[in-house]
Amino acid sequence: MAKSSDLLRDNELIYGRLLTIDEPHLIQRYNKALVAFGLKPTKLKSFDIDRTGFSPDVAEECGDYNYLDPNEINRRFIILTPSQIDLPVVHTAFSNTSQLMFEFMSKNQRAIDALTIKDVIYGEIEDSVPEVNDIEDLLSINQVEFKVLSAEDVLGKAAELGKLVDRLKQEPDAWRDSAMLTRMVELAKICGDIRENALVPDQVIFRHSAYWTSHFGGLYVFIDPDMTTVISDPAAPGFRRSRPWQVSYLSINDADKVFKFLAATGRIELPRASWIETSGYLEHRAEMVVRALIRDAEPDRNLTDVDKVWLQTWIHGHTDLITRDGNFPFLNAAKREIAHLGRLEIEDVFPQQRFLVIRAKPDHPDAWLTNQLISDFVPQDFVSRYVFNKPGFYSDYGGFSDAWRSHVVDVLKTTYLKDKVAFRARLYGLTD
């Protein structure tokens, strides 16, 4: 990906919005964490980090993009500053790493604020399994625990000082123990007044909710009160064998079953005039479908200044191709039916095509994950892939021709990147 990501990186479409670390004392602290993990310190004088402390620059230097993610489970983190909470997570095997990290940093904000003044916080998000060999290993993760350390052991020293303060309060003669008082002064120099600054994180255990993971070629886990649903390639080890009484298994290749699951569990909005007509969703899908057909027919065409008139002309000149593919005529027919009836009779639609006209229910907690899954059924829509499914998008991008790569970057810059929040609100009904 290194070379093909240059265009993406220059346009902040990969590793964008990261935090640059170039102050010597912060680099020194980062290195202390790396050494504690058994890794070599970085020689870089400047590098960027994401919310978890992952740095693409350090990854490139050590030749290992999983340097904070050995076995792609029990993810490590390095916190240099509380402001990391506002950064994205750009490299992870689990889609909910970002959310877990956000919860940990928000719930323990006071401790993180106080600790990072003088120290680096590092550790790992510990699951109950050391490695993932089959689906059962994934399903056995119900919660994660943040194992938190600090390089100067400020955490350990704060805990020790806390015990000594308790002793001083509870044992009438403790104040006569001069060795203990000396130790308390030494510790206070490092920790400050622990009655004022909470140095020990309050909450370190968090629930592991619905997620996508890169294991076994990409696998989704959705959790409902009485059933867990796994959606993946049936070749994944443990598929349909692990806990069949409480886990439903759906093949990612079975559009009909996946659609029915999403509809039955209330995770999607069906095509109705109420949102379709104001969002421009069908027009967007239609344009993406046509662009993909152009790419397949003329992979090296320069599409820099393509406008709606040019696209219309291309469509008229390639009616056989458009008809054979079927998606463009279907979307036009769907638009007419919705304008006429206020909705689309979804049962009459081919299962694969249903994904062209649905979106995740915006207020459902799994909305982002559901939109990611929908994007797996509509690979032509590289904008949706980029918004909700970065791993899928980067994988597709690796196989694009140079002309198409430039085109994709242009489209993303002029549509999504111009105003991400407004774009997500209009097309997908999402408010951040």
C-alpha positions in Angstrom: 0.0 0.0 0.0 3.0 2.3 0.6 3.4 3.7 -2.9 -0.3 3.8 -3.8 -1.1 5.6 -0.6 1.0 8.7 -1.5 -1.8 10.3 -3.5 -4.2 9.5 -0.6 -1.8 10.8 2.0 -1.1 14.1 0.1 -4.9 14.7 0.0 -5.4 13.6 3.6 -7.5 10.7 2.6 -5.3 8.3 4.6 -3.7 9.1 7.9 -5.4 12.5 7.8 -6.0 14.6 11.0 -3.2 13.0 13.0 -1.2 14.8 15.7 2.4 15.6 15.0 4.9 14.7 17.8 8.1 16.6 17.4 9.0 17.8 20.9 12.0 16.0 22.3 10.5 15.2 25.7 7.4 13.7 24.1 9.5 11.6 21.7 11.5 10.4 24.7 8.3 9.4 26.5 7.0 7.6 23.4 10.3 5.7 23.2 10.0 4.7 26.9 6.6 3.1 26.0 8.0 1.3 22.9 10.9 -0.1 25.0 8.4 -1.3 27.7 6.6 -3.2 24.9 10.0 -4.8 23.9 10.3 -2.7 20.7 13.2 -0.5 19.5 13.0 3.2 20.2 12.3 5.4 17.1 15.0 7.5 15.7 12.5 9.9 14.0 12.6 13.5 15.0 9.0 14.0 14.1 6.1 11.6 13.6 2.3 11.6 13.5 0.0 9.6 15.9 -3.6 8.6 16.1 -6.0 8.3 19.1 -4.3 5.0 20.2 -0.7 6.4 19.7 -0.2 4.4 16.5 2.1 6.1 14.1 2.2 5.2 10.3 5.7 6.8 10.3 7.0 4.6 13.1 5.3 1.6 11.5 7.2 2.3 8.3 10.4 2.7 10.1 10.2 -0.6 11.9 8.5 -2.4 8.9 5.6 -3.6 11.0 2.1 -2.0 10.8 1.0 -4.2 13.7 3.7 -3.0 16.1 0.9 -1.9 18.5 -1.3 -4.8 17.5 0.6 -8.1 17.9 -1.6 -11.1 16.8 -4.3 -8.4 16.0 -5.8 -8.9 19.5 -5.1 -7.2 22.8 -4.4 -3.9 21.2 -1.6 -1.7 22.7 -2.0 2.1 23.2 0.3 5.0 24.0 -1.1 8.2 25.4 1.1 11.3 25.3 -1.6 13.9 25.6 -5.3 14.1 26.5 -5.9 15.8 23.1 -5.5 12.3 21.4 -9.2 11.8 22.3 -10.1 14.0 19.3 -8.0 12.0 16.8 -9.2 9.2 14.5 -8.0 5.6 14.8 -6.3 4.8 11.5 -5.1 1.2 11.9 -6.9 -1.5 13.8 -8.2 -5.1 13.4 -11.5 -4.2 15.3 -13.9 -1.5 14.2 -14.8 -0.7 17.9 -11.2 0.1 19.0 -11.9 3.7 18.4 -15.1 3.7 20.5 -13.4 1.8 23.4 -10.5 4.2 23.4 -12.9 7.1 23.4 -14.8 5.7 26.4 -11.7 5.0 28.3 -10.3 8.5 27.7 -13.6 10.2 28.6 -14.3 8.2 31.7 -10.7 8.7 33.0 -10.1 12.3 31.8 -8.9 13.7 35.2 -6.4 10.9 35.6 -5.1 11.2 32.0 -4.9 15.1 32.3 -2.8 14.7 35.5 -0.6 11.9 34.4 0.4 13.2 31.0 1.7 16.4 32.6 4.8 14.4 33.7 4.5 10.9 32.2 3.4 8.7 29.3 0.5 6.3 29.8 0.7 3.0 27.9 -0.7 -0.5 28.1 -3.1 -2.8 26.3 -6.8 -3.3 25.8 -6.9 -6.8 27.1 -9.4 -9.3 25.8 -10.0 -12.7 27.4 -8.2 -14.4 24.5 -4.5 -14.2 23.6 -5.1 -15.0 19.9 -7.9 -15.6 17.4 -7.9 -19.0 15.7 -11.7 -19.4 15.1 -15.0 -17.6 15.5 -15.4 -18.9 19.1 -12.4 -17.0 20.2 -14.1 -13.8 18.9 -17.4 -14.6 20.5 -15.9 -15.3 23.9 -14.9 -11.6 24.1 -17.7 -9.9 26.1 -15.7 -7.2 27.7 -12.2 -5.7 27.6 -10.0 -4.4 30.4 -7.5 -1.6 29.9 -4.2 -2.6 31.5 -2.7 0.8 32.3 1.0 1.5 33.0 3.1 4.6 33.1 6.8 4.8 32.3 7.9 6.5 35.5 5.4 4.3 37.3 3.6 7.4 38.5 0.5 5.2 38.8 2.2 2.7 41.0 3.7 5.4 43.2 0.4 7.2 43.5 -1.2 3.9 44.7 1.7 3.5 47.2 1.2 7.1 48.4 -2.5 6.5 48.7 -1.9 3.6 51.1 0.5 5.6 53.2 -1.9 8.5 53.5 -4.6 6.0 54.7 -2.1 4.6 57.2 -1.3 8.1 58.5 -5.0 8.7 59.0 -5.9 5.4 60.6 -2.9 4.6 62.8 -2.5 7.0 65.7 1.3 6.7 65.9 2.1 6.5 62.2 3.2 10.2 62.1 6.2 9.2 64.4 7.5 6.9 61.6 10.1 9.2 60.1 11.1 6.7 57.3 7.5 6.5 56.2 7.1 10.3 56.2 10.3 10.7 54.2 9.0 8.2 51.7 5.7 10.1 51.4 7.6 13.4 50.7 9.6 11.6 48.0 6.4 10.2 46.4 4.6 13.5 46.7 7.4 15.1 44.7 6.6 12.8 41.8 2.8 12.5 42.2 1.8 15.8 43.7 -1.1 16.0 46.1 -3.1 12.9 45.2 -6.1 14.1 47.1 -6.4 16.8 44.5 -5.3 15.1 41.3 -6.9 11.7 40.6 -4.0 9.8 39.1 -5.5 6.4 39.1 -8.0 5.7 36.3 -11.6 5.1 37.7 -12.9 2.8 35.0 -10.9 0.3 33.1 -13.5 -2.4 32.1 -15.8 -1.8 29.1 -18.4 -3.8 27.2 -17.4 -5.2 23.8 -20.4 -4.3 21.6 -21.1 -4.9 17.9 -18.1 -4.7 15.6 -16.3 -5.6 12.4 -13.0 -7.4 12.5 -10.4 -8.0 9.8 -10.0 -11.6 11.0 -11.0 -14.4 8.5 -11.3 -12.0 5.6 -13.7 -9.6 7.4 -16.4 -10.6 9.9 -19.3 -8.8 11.5 -20.8 -9.4 14.9 -24.2 -7.9 15.7 -25.6 -8.3 19.2 -29.4 -8.4 20.0 -31.0 -9.2 23.4 -31.6 -12.9 22.6 -29.3 -13.5 19.7 -25.8 -12.8 18.4 -25.5 -12.7 14.6 -22.2 -13.4 12.8 -21.9 -12.4 9.1 -18.8 -13.6 7.3 -17.4 -15.9 4.7 -18.7 -19.5 5.5 -15.1 -20.7 5.1 -14.2 -18.9 8.4 -13.1 -21.5 11.0 -16.0 -22.2 13.4 -18.8 -20.9 11.1 -22.1 -22.5 12.2 -20.2 -24.7 14.7 -19.7 -22.3 17.6 -22.7 -22.0 20.0 -25.4 -22.6 17.4 -28.1 -22.2 20.1 -27.3 -18.6 20.7 -25.5 -17.5 17.5 -27.1 -17.1 14.1 -24.6 -17.4 11.1 -25.2 -15.7 7.8 -23.0 -15.9 4.7 -21.8 -12.5 3.5 -22.5 -13.9 0.0 -26.2 -14.4 0.8 -27.7 -11.0 0.0 -31.3 -12.1 0.7 -30.6 -13.4 4.3 -28.4 -10.5 5.2 -31.1 -8.0 4.0 -33.8 -9.9 5.9 -31.7 -9.8 9.1 -31.1 -6.0 8.9 -34.8 -5.3 8.2 -36.1 -7.7 10.9 -33.9 -6.2 13.6 -34.8 -2.6 12.7 -31.3 -1.6 11.6 -32.2 -0.1 8.2 -34.4 2.5 6.6 -36.4 1.1 3.7 -36.8 3.3 0.6 -39.5 5.8 1.4 -40.2 9.2 -0.1 -39.7 10.8 3.4 -36.0 10.5 3.3 -35.2 9.4 -0.3 -36.5 12.6 -2.0 -34.6 15.1 0.2 -31.3 13.2 0.5 -30.4 12.7 -3.2 -29.5 9.1 -2.2 -30.7 7.4 -5.4 -29.1 10.0 -7.6 -25.8 9.5 -5.8 -26.0 5.7 -6.2 -26.9 6.0 -9.9 -23.9 8.2 -10.5 -21.6 5.8 -8.7 -23.0 2.9 -10.7 -22.3 4.7 -14.0 -18.8 5.8 -13.0 -18.0 2.1 -12.1 -19.2 1.0 -15.6 -17.0 3.7 -17.2 -14.0 2.4 -15.2 -14.6 -1.2 -16.3 -15.2 -0.2 -20.0 -12.3 2.4 -20.2 -9.9 1.9 -17.3 -7.4 4.4 -18.5 -9.8 7.3 -19.4 -8.9 10.6 -17.7 -12.1 11.6 -15.9 -10.8 14.9 -14.4 -13.3 17.3 -15.8 -16.3 15.0 -16.2 -19.6 16.7 -15.6 -23.3 15.7 -15.6 -23.7 16.5 -19.4 -20.7 14.3 -20.3 -22.1 11.5 -18.1 -25.5 11.7 -19.8 -23.8 11.5 -23.2 -21.8 8.5 -22.1 -25.0 6.8 -20.9 -26.8 7.3 -24.2 -23.8 6.0 -26.1 -23.6 2.8 -24.0 -27.2 1.7 -23.5 -26.3 -2.0 -24.2 -23.8 -2.0 -21.3 -26.2 0.0 -19.0 -29.0 -2.5 -19.7 -26.8 -5.5 -19.2 -25.7 -4.3 -15.8 -29.2 -3.4 -14.9 -28.5 -1.2 -11.8 -28.9 2.2 -13.5 -32.4 1.4 -15.0 -33.4 -0.2 -11.7 -32.5 3.0 -9.7 -34.5 5.2 -12.2 -37.5 2.9 -12.0 -37.2 3.0 -8.1 -37.2 6.8 -8.2 -40.4 6.9 -10.3 -42.1 4.3 -8.1 -41.2 6.2 -4.9 -42.4 9.5 -6.5 -45.7 7.8 -7.4 -46.4 5.6 -4.4 -44.3 7.2 -1.6 -42.3 3.9 -1.2 -40.7 1.0 -3.1 -42.1 -2.5 -2.9 -38.8 -4.0 -1.7 -40.0 -7.7 -1.9 -40.2 -7.3 -5.7 -36.5 -6.2 -5.9 -33.6 -8.6 -6.5 -31.8 -9.2 -3.1 -28.5 -7.8 -4.3 -30.2 -4.6 -5.6 -32.0 -3.9 -2.4 -28.7 -2.7 -0.9 -28.6 0.1 -3.5 -31.8 1.7 -2.0 -31.4 1.3 1.7 -29.3 3.0 4.4 -28.8 2.3 8.1 -31.4 3.7 10.5 -29.6 6.9 11.6 -30.5 6.7 15.3 -29.6 3.0 15.7 -26.5 2.5 17.8 -25.1 0.2 15.1 -25.7 2.8 12.2 -22.1 3.1 11.2 -21.5 -0.6 11.3 -24.7 -1.3 9.3 -23.6 1.3 6.7 -20.3 -0.5 6.5 -22.0 -3.8 5.9 -24.3 -2.3 3.2 -21.2 -0.9 1.5 -19.9 -4.4 1.1 -22.9 -5.1 -1.2 -22.4 -1.9 -3.2 -18.7 -1.8 -4.0 -19.3 0.5 -6.9 -20.1 3.3 -4.4 -16.5 4.2 -3.4 -17.7 7.3 -1.5 -19.8 5.2 0.9 -16.9 2.7 1.1 -14.6 5.5 2.0 -17.0 7.0 4.6 -17.9 3.8 6.4 -15.5 1.1 5.3 -11.9 2.4 5.2 -10.4 -1.1 5.1 -12.6 -2.1 2.2 -11.9 1.2 0.4 -8.1 0.9 0.8 -8.2 -2.7 -0.4 -10.2 -1.7 -3.5 -7.9 1.3 -4.1 -4.9 -1.0 -4.3 -6.3 -2.6 -7.4 -7.3 0.6 -9.2 -5.5 2.0 -12.3 -3.6 5.3 -11.8 -6.3 7.2 -13.8 -9.1 5.8 -11.7 -7.1 6.5 -8.5 -6.8 10.2 -9.4 -10.5 10.3 -10.3 -11.5 8.7 -7.0 -9.4 11.2 -5.0 -10.9 14.1 -7.0 -14.5 13.0 -6.3 -13.9 12.5 -2.6 -12.3 15.9 -2.3 -15.1 17.7 -4.1 -17.9 15.8 -2.4 -17.2 14.3 1.0 -14.1 16.2 2.2 -15.6 19.6 1.5 -18.0 19.3 4.4 -18.0 15.8 5.9 -20.7 16.5 8.6 -23.2 18.1 6.1 -22.5 15.3 3.6 -23.2 12.5 6.2 -26.3 14.3 7.4 -27.8 14.8 3.9 -27.0 11.4 2.4 -27.1 9.1 5.4 -29.2 11.1 7.9 -26.4 10.9 10.5 -25.6 13.6 13.0 -22.3 13.2 14.8 
